[in-house]
Amino acid sequence: MGGIKGGFYQKVTTTYKYSSTVRCTLLKKHKVKKGQNPTSIAKKYGASVKELMKDNKIKNPRRLQIGTILTVKKPIPCSK
């Protein structure tokens, strides 16, 4: 398929002044294929384009090369 099998589970808690937010993600590796761009890759995993570009230090999406391995944060339900 489109990604490399496996991944790492990450649970992030963000604390604000009066509340906290828990967000769980699965860190996946993705190998860029011909015709893919940050938007299509993020959509495939249900991830944020902005976060994908920031996490992988992509400044110019037009310069993304085939074969590049990207880390994608795929949102998943948090287990208790």
N, C-alpha and C positions, 0 to 999 in steps of 0.2 A: 504494500500500500504506500501511502505518502510519507510516513514517518519512520523513524528508527524505533524498534520495540523497546519497552522499558520506560522508566521514568522515576522521579523522586517526588515524594509527598512533602508538601510544605504547608504549614499552618501558620498564618500571620494574624496577630492580634494588634489592632490599632486602637490606642486609647486616646480618647478626647477628654475634654474637661469634665463633661457630665455623662459620658457613655463610652462604650467600647464596641468595636466592630471586629468580628472574627471572619477571616476569609481563608478558605483552603484552596490550594492549587496543586496540580500535578505538573512537575517540571518535565517537559518532553523535549527530545532532540528531534529536529526536522532537517532533512537534507533538501536544499532548494533544487527544484527541477525546472526544466525549460518552460517558460510561460508563467511561472509563479512570481508573485510580488508580495510585499508585506500584507496587503489587504486580503489577498486570497488565502495566504497561509494563516493569518489570524482568524479569518472566517471559518476555516476548516476545523480549528480547535476551539472556537468560541472564545477567543482571546481578544484583548484590546490591541489595535494596530499601534497606537501610541506607545503602549507598554512594550510591545514586541520590538519596536524600533529602538526604544531607550535601552532595554536590557541587552540588545545585541549591538549597540553603538552604531546603528545604521543612520547615517546623516543624509544620504541621498539614495532613496529607494530605487532609482534608475540604475544604480551601480551594483545592485545585488547580483552576485554571480552564481551560475549553476554549480552545484556541488558544495556550496557553503553550508556549514552545519550551524543551525540556529537553535537557541533555547526558547521554548514557548511555554508560557504559564497557562495551563488549561484549568479553568475553574471547575471545581468538583464539590459535591456536598461534604460538609465536615462531619466526621464521625465523632461520637461522644466518648 
